[in-house]
Structures are given as structure tokens and as C-alpha cells.
Amino acid sequence: MNQLFPIELLGPREPARIAEMFGPHDEVHRLSELGIRVGAEVEMVRAGRPCILRIHGREFCFRPSPAVSVLVTPIVVPPSCSAP
């Protein structure tokens, strides 16, 4: 089972996938047009309010809104293997 939490709680350089979005249709649609949509992989570039997210190689300034909830699930990155 995947853990869901608000996108603004991602740590720096932490990757995640957008799992759910809730809020007024117009606001969710606007975020979707920018690439902030369910299924998109995101990475926190700079945490805070506003935070900076990297999505599809582009960086976005994102200010969480009480009207819109963007929930993510972490992407587990396997540890790098070193050759013997």
C-alpha cells in the first residue's frame, strides 16, 4: 500500500508521483495544463512556501492552496550498486 501525503511535504530532491488531486474543477484543470496532474513524476527542488517542483524537466513555483489538495506517493529509488 502506498503512502499518500501533500506535495508540499516532499523533501529536497525527493521524487514522487502525483496520485490524487482535489479541489475546484477550474483550479485542478489549470494545474493539469501546467503538467501538475495525476500520474506525473515530480521532484522537489526547493521546499517551502512557495516550493519549486521539477516536472517533465521543467521547474515550477508552486504555492499550496487551501482550496486544492495535491497528494503524492514517494518513488522508491533503489540504492546504486557498485561493481566489485
A tleap script that builds the chain and sets N, CA, C and O, in Angstrom:
source leaprc.protein.ff14SB
mol = sequence {
  NMET ASN GLN LEU PHE PRO ILE GLU LEU LEU
  GLY PRO ARG GLU PRO ALA ARG ILE ALA GLU
  MET PHE GLY PRO HIE ASP GLU VAL HIE ARG
  LEU SER GLU LEU GLY ILE ARG VAL GLY ALA
  GLU VAL GLU MET VAL ARG ALA GLY ARG PRO
  CYS ILE LEU ARG ILE HIE GLY ARG GLU PHE
  CYS PHE ARG PRO SER PRO ALA VAL SER VAL
  LEU VAL THR PRO ILE VAL VAL PRO PRO SER
  CYS SER ALA CPRO
}
set mol.1.N position { 0.841 -1.176 0.000 }
set mol.1.CA position { 0.000 0.000 0.000 }
set mol.1.C position { 0.891 1.246 0.000 }
set mol.1.O position { 1.842 1.336 0.776 }
set mol.2.N position { 0.579 2.191 -0.864 }
set mol.2.CA position { 1.393 3.394 -0.982 }
set mol.2.C position { 0.946 4.458 0.004 }
set mol.2.O position { -0.244 4.629 0.269 }
set mol.3.N position { 1.912 5.159 0.533 }
set mol.3.CA position { 1.648 6.249 1.462 }
set mol.3.C position { 1.342 7.505 0.656 }
set mol.3.O position { 2.105 7.856 -0.244 }
set mol.4.N position { 0.248 8.186 0.958 }
set mol.4.CA position { -0.107 9.445 0.305 }
set mol.4.C position { 0.126 10.586 1.275 }
set mol.4.O position { -0.186 10.481 2.462 }
set mol.5.N position { 0.683 11.690 0.758 }
set mol.5.CA position { 0.857 12.879 1.589 }
set mol.5.C position { 0.864 14.106 0.685 }
set mol.5.O position { 1.068 13.979 -0.522 }
set mol.6.N position { 0.644 15.291 1.247 }
set mol.6.CA position { 0.606 16.525 0.447 }
set mol.6.C position { 1.956 16.794 -0.232 }
set mol.6.O position { 3.013 16.557 0.352 }
set mol.7.N position { 1.904 17.278 -1.436 }
set mol.7.CA position { 3.103 17.518 -2.238 }
set mol.7.C position { 4.083 18.457 -1.537 }
set mol.7.O position { 5.295 18.314 -1.699 }
set mol.8.N position { 3.581 19.404 -0.769 }
set mol.8.CA position { 4.473 20.376 -0.127 }
set mol.8.C position { 5.317 19.749 0.989 }
set mol.8.O position { 6.230 20.395 1.503 }
set mol.9.N position { 5.021 18.493 1.373 }
set mol.9.CA position { 5.806 17.824 2.406 }
set mol.9.C position { 6.980 17.012 1.840 }
set mol.9.O position { 7.732 16.398 2.597 }
set mol.10.N position { 7.134 17.010 0.514 }
set mol.10.CA position { 8.299 16.346 -0.083 }
set mol.10.C position { 9.573 17.022 0.396 }
set mol.10.O position { 9.610 18.239 0.581 }
set mol.11.N position { 10.606 16.235 0.594 }
set mol.11.CA position { 11.900 16.793 0.954 }
set mol.11.C position { 12.677 17.186 -0.295 }
set mol.11.O position { 12.325 16.761 -1.396 }
set mol.12.N position { 13.728 17.990 -0.145 }
set mol.12.CA position { 14.547 18.389 -1.290 }
set mol.12.C position { 15.086 17.165 -2.031 }
set mol.12.O position { 15.566 16.210 -1.420 }
set mol.13.N position { 14.994 17.219 -3.370 }
set mol.13.CA position { 15.465 16.171 -4.278 }
set mol.13.C position { 14.713 14.853 -4.122 }
set mol.13.O position { 15.155 13.821 -4.627 }
set mol.14.N position { 13.585 14.887 -3.428 }
set mol.14.CA position { 12.789 13.677 -3.229 }
set mol.14.C position { 11.806 13.503 -4.395 }
set mol.14.O position { 11.009 14.401 -4.668 }
set mol.15.N position { 11.859 12.350 -5.084 }
set mol.15.CA position { 10.939 12.113 -6.202 }
set mol.15.C position { 9.620 11.505 -5.712 }
set mol.15.O position { 9.584 10.795 -4.708 }
set mol.16.N position { 8.553 11.796 -6.433 }
set mol.16.CA position { 7.235 11.259 -6.091 }
set mol.16.C position { 6.374 11.250 -7.345 }
set mol.16.O position { 6.739 11.822 -8.372 }
set mol.17.N position { 5.238 10.599 -7.246 }
set mol.17.CA position { 4.262 10.581 -8.331 }
set mol.17.C position { 2.968 11.162 -7.784 }
set mol.17.O position { 2.539 10.818 -6.683 }
set mol.18.N position { 2.349 12.049 -8.563 }
set mol.18.CA position { 1.077 12.632 -8.147 }
set mol.18.C position { 0.013 11.541 -8.227 }
set mol.18.O position { -0.200 10.939 -9.279 }
set mol.19.N position { -0.648 11.298 -7.100 }
set mol.19.CA position { -1.625 10.216 -7.007 }
set mol.19.C position { -3.065 10.717 -7.040 }
set mol.19.O position { -3.935 10.066 -7.618 }
set mol.20.N position { -3.322 11.869 -6.425 }
set mol.20.CA position { -4.684 12.401 -6.357 }
set mol.20.C position { -4.648 13.921 -6.306 }
set mol.20.O position { -3.709 14.521 -5.783 }
set mol.21.N position { -5.694 14.530 -6.862 }
set mol.21.CA position { -5.852 15.985 -6.794 }
set mol.21.C position { -7.322 16.279 -6.497 }
set mol.21.O position { -8.220 15.708 -7.116 }
set mol.22.N position { -7.547 17.170 -5.549 }
set mol.22.CA position { -8.902 17.545 -5.164 }
set mol.22.C position { -9.003 19.060 -5.141 }
set mol.22.O position { -8.048 19.752 -4.790 }
set mol.23.N position { -10.159 19.563 -5.516 }
set mol.23.CA position { -10.397 20.993 -5.440 }
set mol.23.C position { -11.345 21.439 -6.528 }
set mol.23.O position { -11.868 20.615 -7.278 }
set mol.24.N position { -11.572 22.745 -6.622 }
set mol.24.CA position { -12.449 23.276 -7.667 }
set mol.24.C position { -11.934 22.873 -9.052 }
set mol.24.O position { -10.737 22.934 -9.331 }
set mol.25.N position { -12.857 22.466 -9.894 }
set mol.25.CA position { -12.505 21.974 -11.235 }
set mol.25.C position { -11.582 22.941 -11.981 }
set mol.25.O position { -10.590 22.511 -12.569 }
set mol.26.N position { -11.891 24.228 -11.965 }
set mol.26.CA position { -11.092 25.204 -12.714 }
set mol.26.C position { -9.634 25.230 -12.236 }
set mol.26.O position { -8.714 25.316 -13.049 }
set mol.27.N position { -9.430 25.156 -10.930 }
set mol.27.CA position { -8.067 25.210 -10.400 }
set mol.27.C position { -7.301 23.922 -10.699 }
set mol.27.O position { -6.128 23.969 -11.069 }
set mol.28.N position { -7.961 22.773 -10.539 }
set mol.28.CA position { -7.320 21.495 -10.852 }
set mol.28.C position { -6.995 21.430 -12.342 }
set mol.28.O position { -5.928 20.953 -12.727 }
set mol.29.N position { -7.918 21.912 -13.181 }
set mol.29.CA position { -7.692 21.926 -14.626 }
set mol.29.C position { -6.494 22.814 -14.987 }
set mol.29.O position { -5.683 22.439 -15.833 }
set mol.30.N position { -6.380 23.950 -14.373 }
set mol.30.CA position { -5.254 24.873 -14.633 }
set mol.30.C position { -3.928 24.211 -14.263 }
set mol.30.O position { -2.965 24.302 -15.024 }
set mol.31.N position { -3.862 23.552 -13.113 }
set mol.31.CA position { -2.639 22.846 -12.723 }
set mol.31.C position { -2.324 21.735 -13.714 }
set mol.31.O position { -1.163 21.517 -14.060 }
set mol.32.N position { -3.351 21.038 -14.167 }
set mol.32.CA position { -3.175 19.967 -15.142 }
set mol.32.C position { -2.577 20.496 -16.445 }
set mol.32.O position { -1.722 19.847 -17.047 }
set mol.33.N position { -3.024 21.667 -16.876 }
set mol.33.CA position { -2.469 22.277 -18.088 }
set mol.33.C position { -0.982 22.582 -17.946 }
set mol.33.O position { -0.253 22.596 -18.938 }
set mol.34.N position { -0.530 22.827 -16.714 }
set mol.34.CA position { 0.879 23.111 -16.458 }
set mol.34.C position { 1.717 21.836 -16.299 }
set mol.34.O position { 2.941 21.899 -16.191 }
set mol.35.N position { 1.043 20.681 -16.285 }
set mol.35.CA position { 1.757 19.421 -16.119 }
set mol.35.C position { 1.649 18.835 -14.732 }
set mol.35.O position { 2.128 17.730 -14.479 }
set mol.36.N position { 1.016 19.576 -13.824 }
set mol.36.CA position { 0.806 19.080 -12.464 }
set mol.36.C position { -0.504 18.307 -12.496 }
set mol.36.O position { -1.580 18.861 -12.273 }
set mol.37.N position { -0.384 16.987 -12.784 }
set mol.37.CA position { -1.570 16.154 -12.970 }
set mol.37.C position { -1.324 14.761 -12.411 }
set mol.37.O position { -0.179 14.359 -12.207 }
set mol.38.N position { -2.388 14.038 -12.170 }
set mol.38.CA position { -2.295 12.675 -11.648 }
set mol.38.C position { -1.436 11.840 -12.607 }
set mol.38.O position { -1.630 11.856 -13.823 }
set mol.39.N position { -0.485 11.112 -12.017 }
set mol.39.CA position { 0.414 10.256 -12.785 }
set mol.39.C position { 1.762 10.882 -13.089 }
set mol.39.O position { 2.711 10.173 -13.424 }
set mol.40.N position { 1.863 12.209 -12.976 }
set mol.40.CA position { 3.122 12.891 -13.285 }
set mol.40.C position { 4.160 12.629 -12.194 }
set mol.40.O position { 3.842 12.609 -11.005 }
set mol.41.N position { 5.401 12.428 -12.623 }
set mol.41.CA position { 6.505 12.317 -11.674 }
set mol.41.C position { 7.015 13.710 -11.354 }
set mol.41.O position { 7.206 14.533 -12.249 }
set mol.42.N position { 7.235 13.969 -10.072 }
set mol.42.CA position { 7.700 15.276 -9.628 }
set mol.42.C position { 8.925 15.093 -8.739 }
set mol.42.O position { 9.149 14.031 -8.159 }
set mol.43.N position { 9.700 16.153 -8.653 }
set mol.43.CA position { 10.839 16.179 -7.736 }
set mol.43.C position { 10.843 17.530 -7.051 }
set mol.43.O position { 10.683 18.561 -7.704 }
set mol.44.N position { 11.021 17.532 -5.754 }
set mol.44.CA position { 11.103 18.780 -5.007 }
set mol.44.C position { 12.489 19.373 -5.229 }
set mol.44.O position { 13.498 18.753 -4.891 }
set mol.45.N position { 12.534 20.562 -5.793 }
set mol.45.CA position { 13.808 21.267 -5.997 }
set mol.45.C position { 14.123 22.089 -4.754 }
set mol.45.O position { 15.233 22.037 -4.225 }
set mol.46.N position { 13.129 22.848 -4.295 }
set mol.46.CA position { 13.293 23.651 -3.080 }
set mol.46.C position { 12.000 23.600 -2.281 }
set mol.46.O position { 10.935 23.982 -2.765 }
set mol.47.N position { 12.116 23.124 -1.061 }
set mol.47.CA position { 10.941 23.051 -0.188 }
set mol.47.C position { 10.616 24.434 0.355 }
set mol.47.O position { 11.460 25.330 0.336 }
set mol.48.N position { 9.408 24.602 0.831 }
set mol.48.CA position { 8.998 25.870 1.429 }
set mol.48.C position { 7.676 26.329 0.861 }
set mol.48.O position { 6.993 25.581 0.162 }
set mol.49.N position { 7.320 27.556 1.162 }
set mol.49.CA position { 6.084 28.161 0.668 }
set mol.49.C position { 6.421 29.500 0.044 }
set mol.49.O position { 6.617 30.464 0.784 }
set mol.50.N position { 6.497 29.613 -1.242 }
set mol.50.CA position { 6.218 28.580 -2.231 }
set mol.50.C position { 7.397 27.605 -2.359 }
set mol.50.O position { 8.521 27.896 -1.952 }
set mol.51.N position { 7.094 26.440 -2.940 }
set mol.51.CA position { 8.152 25.477 -3.207 }
set mol.51.C position { 8.437 25.492 -4.709 }
set mol.51.O position { 7.670 26.047 -5.495 }
set mol.52.N position { 9.540 24.878 -5.085 }
set mol.52.CA position { 9.870 24.744 -6.507 }
set mol.52.C position { 9.890 23.266 -6.828 }
set mol.52.O position { 10.595 22.487 -6.185 }
set mol.53.N position { 9.101 22.878 -7.841 }
set mol.53.CA position { 8.976 21.498 -8.274 }
set mol.53.C position { 9.583 21.330 -9.658 }
set mol.53.O position { 9.551 22.253 -10.471 }
set mol.54.N position { 10.134 20.159 -9.924 }
set mol.54.CA position { 10.586 19.821 -11.276 }
set mol.54.C position { 9.635 18.749 -11.802 }
set mol.54.O position { 9.468 17.693 -11.191 }
set mol.55.N position { 9.016 19.042 -12.948 }
set mol.55.CA position { 8.084 18.121 -13.594 }
set mol.55.C position { 8.422 18.121 -15.081 }
set mol.55.O position { 8.475 19.176 -15.712 }
set mol.56.N position { 8.650 16.942 -15.632 }
set mol.56.CA position { 8.986 16.798 -17.053 }
set mol.56.C position { 10.171 17.687 -17.443 }
set mol.56.O position { 10.193 18.258 -18.533 }
set mol.57.N position { 11.156 17.799 -16.544 }
set mol.57.CA position { 12.357 18.574 -16.839 }
set mol.57.C position { 12.196 20.080 -16.700 }
set mol.57.O position { 13.149 20.823 -16.932 }
set mol.58.N position { 11.005 20.545 -16.326 }
set mol.58.CA position { 10.764 21.990 -16.149 }
set mol.58.C position { 10.534 22.289 -14.687 }
set mol.58.O position { 10.011 21.453 -13.951 }
set mol.59.N position { 10.920 23.471 -14.264 }
set mol.59.CA position { 10.736 23.868 -12.869 }
set mol.59.C position { 9.558 24.818 -12.738 }
set mol.59.O position { 9.368 25.722 -13.552 }
set mol.60.N position { 8.759 24.587 -11.678 }
set mol.60.CA position { 7.580 25.388 -11.404 }
set mol.60.C position { 7.613 25.879 -9.973 }
set mol.60.O position { 7.999 25.151 -9.059 }
set mol.61.N position { 7.211 27.104 -9.792 }
set mol.61.CA position { 6.991 27.640 -8.455 }
set mol.61.C position { 5.558 27.254 -8.092 }
set mol.61.O position { 4.624 27.552 -8.837 }
set mol.62.N position { 5.387 26.596 -6.954 }
set mol.62.CA position { 4.075 26.101 -6.551 }
set mol.62.C position { 3.770 26.572 -5.143 }
set mol.62.O position { 4.521 26.298 -4.207 }
set mol.63.N position { 2.675 27.275 -5.005 }
set mol.63.CA position { 2.231 27.731 -3.682 }
set mol.63.C position { 0.982 26.921 -3.329 }
set mol.63.O position { -0.066 27.081 -3.954 }
set mol.64.N position { 1.102 26.050 -2.323 }
set mol.64.CA position { -0.065 25.254 -1.932 }
set mol.64.C position { -1.245 26.157 -1.577 }
set mol.64.O position { -1.083 27.226 -0.986 }
set mol.65.N position { -2.424 25.696 -1.952 }
set mol.65.CA position { -3.645 26.454 -1.709 }
set mol.65.C position { -4.560 25.635 -0.802 }
set mol.65.O position { -4.625 24.413 -0.932 }
set mol.66.N position { -5.263 26.292 0.110 }
set mol.66.CA position { -6.211 25.545 0.931 }
set mol.66.C position { -7.351 24.956 0.099 }
set mol.66.O position { -8.015 24.018 0.540 }
set mol.67.N position { -7.584 25.494 -1.093 }
set mol.67.CA position { -8.684 25.027 -1.936 }
set mol.67.C position { -8.329 23.788 -2.747 }
set mol.67.O position { -9.223 23.055 -3.171 }
set mol.68.N position { -7.042 23.543 -2.970 }
set mol.68.CA position { -6.621 22.423 -3.814 }
set mol.68.C position { -5.651 21.539 -3.038 }
set mol.68.O position { -4.700 22.023 -2.424 }
set mol.69.N position { -5.910 20.244 -3.078 }
set mol.69.CA position { -5.011 19.278 -2.455 }
set mol.69.C position { -4.348 18.455 -3.541 }
set mol.69.O position { -5.023 17.863 -4.383 }
set mol.70.N position { -3.014 18.420 -3.519 }
set mol.70.CA position { -2.238 17.590 -4.439 }
set mol.70.C position { -1.522 16.564 -3.566 }
set mol.70.O position { -0.636 16.908 -2.783 }
set mol.71.N position { -1.918 15.298 -3.712 }
set mol.71.CA position { -1.346 14.227 -2.904 }
set mol.71.C position { -0.402 13.397 -3.758 }
set mol.71.O position { -0.694 13.089 -4.914 }
set mol.72.N position { 0.727 13.041 -3.173 }
set mol.72.CA position { 1.742 12.276 -3.894 }
set mol.72.C position { 2.063 10.994 -3.141 }
set mol.72.O position { 1.755 10.847 -1.958 }
set mol.73.N position { 2.689 10.077 -3.858 }
set mol.73.CA position { 3.232 8.865 -3.262 }
set mol.73.C position { 4.716 8.828 -3.615 }
set mol.73.O position { 5.075 9.099 -4.761 }
set mol.74.N position { 5.576 8.503 -2.669 }
set mol.74.CA position { 7.007 8.533 -2.947 }
set mol.74.C position { 7.407 7.491 -3.992 }
set mol.74.O position { 6.799 6.425 -4.085 }
set mol.75.N position { 8.419 7.810 -4.760 }
set mol.75.CA position { 9.032 6.861 -5.688 }
set mol.75.C position { 10.277 6.336 -5.008 }
set mol.75.O position { 11.180 7.100 -4.664 }
set mol.76.N position { 10.322 5.043 -4.819 }
set mol.76.CA position { 11.466 4.441 -4.160 }
set mol.76.C position { 12.567 4.234 -5.192 }
set mol.76.O position { 12.396 3.512 -6.174 }
set mol.77.N position { 13.686 4.878 -4.949 }
set mol.77.CA position { 14.831 4.762 -5.844 }
set mol.77.C position { 15.778 3.735 -5.229 }
set mol.77.O position { 16.259 3.920 -4.111 }
set mol.78.N position { 16.048 2.632 -5.972 }
set mol.78.CA position { 16.924 1.616 -5.409 }
set mol.78.C position { 18.331 2.173 -5.210 }
set mol.78.O position { 18.785 3.014 -5.986 }
set mol.79.N position { 19.019 1.702 -4.169 }
set mol.79.CA position { 20.383 2.185 -3.952 }
set mol.79.C position { 21.267 1.793 -5.133 }
set mol.79.O position { 21.090 0.734 -5.734 }
set mol.80.N position { 22.209 2.657 -5.449 }
set mol.80.CA position { 23.087 2.366 -6.591 }
set mol.80.C position { 24.013 1.210 -6.218 }
set mol.80.O position { 24.498 1.106 -5.091 }
set mol.81.N position { 24.233 0.364 -7.188 }
set mol.81.CA position { 25.116 -0.790 -6.982 }
set mol.81.C position { 26.513 -0.430 -7.436 }
set mol.81.O position { 26.697 0.183 -8.487 }
set mol.82.N position { 27.484 -0.809 -6.649 }
set mol.82.CA position { 28.852 -0.547 -7.072 }
set mol.82.C position { 29.476 -1.875 -7.511 }
set mol.82.O position { 29.272 -2.916 -6.887 }
set mol.83.N position { 30.219 -1.808 -8.572 }
set mol.83.CA position { 30.867 -3.011 -9.111 }
set mol.83.C position { 31.997 -3.443 -8.196 }
set mol.83.O position { 32.698 -2.601 -7.635 }
set mol.84.N position { 32.183 -4.766 -8.035 }
set mol.84.CA position { 33.259 -5.237 -7.142 }
set mol.84.C position { 34.626 -4.963 -7.691 }
set mol.84.O position { 35.625 -5.301 -7.056 }
savepdb mol mol.pdb
quit
